[in-house]
Each structure stands twice: as C-alpha cells, then as structure tokens.
Amino acid sequence: MARYNGRVIVSKVDANGKKIKGQLAVWIKNHPGEMHFDSLLEQEVWDYLSENKVKHEQKKEILLFDSCDTTEFKKGKISKVKQRPMKFTPDYYLPDYDTYIEVKGFAEEAFKMRWKLFKLAGYTGYLVYSLKEFVEVLKLIKESTIKQN
C-alpha cells in the first residue's frame, strides 16, 4: 500500500468500495453509468449521506475566478496572455446547508492554495480526514442550522 507522509494513499474505488485496477478511463468505458470515487473514504462518506437521507451532490464544480486578460514577460518582451478560469470541484455539496465537504487523505500544496482561494471567495466548506470527522462536522452543521432558525 502506497504512503505519503505516513498517510495511506487509497486508489480510486467503485460504488462498493472495491479498488479500481488499471486505467480509470478504461474502467469508465467498461462500466458506463457506474459511480466511482477518488478514495474509499470518499465512498464511505457517500454511503453515510445516502443511508441517512442527507441531500447531496457529488463533484459540483464551482468557479473561483473567471478568465481574464493579463500581461507576462516572456522571451524579452511583454505579451498579452489570456488566463484560464480557475475552478474547484469539492467532493460533496450539501444544498440544504449550502455547504461543501472536501474529503482528503492528505492535502498537497496545490490543494491547500485552491482551498484557501475557495474560502476567500466566500464559500462555506469543511475539510475532513475521516468518516468520524465527517459525522462530527455534519452534526455541528445541523445543530448550527437549527439554532439559526
């Protein structure tokens, strides 16, 4: 089993939590319409949400920054450059709470920057590293919503 900084890296899994072997694109072609997840933990959170009838969407893409024109210095001159939009796709969106959930085994530097930009853009989201943490966060989200009403 592969590890990164002491944490286990889990491969993509199907809806039953079974490891997807080989290339994901081939698996998707051979299993049209079937769900897959980036990790076993992500699949466990999906199961928990489904079993507890919590309305949720998987992989809802959001726009952090739209495209824009900028300038850059390249090859001895300043040139106009079209910057592509920056998007982020958290693992789950809970529409009843207008809240995003990101399930992580580990967070590399690129993710940490994207997560910070996501928060700075005003989105509400929580980062969880285990099913236990997710259950705790969901309970607090529900309690917070009840207190506000």
Buried (B, 14 or more C-beta within 10 A) or exposed (E): EEEEEEEEEBEBBBEEBEEBEEEEEEBBEEEEEEEBBBBBBBBBBBBBBEEEEBEBEBEBEBEBEEEEEEEEEEEEEEEEEEEEEBEBEBBBBBEEBEBBBBBBBEBEEEBEEBBEBBEEEEBEBBBBBBBEBBBEBBEEBBEEEEEEE
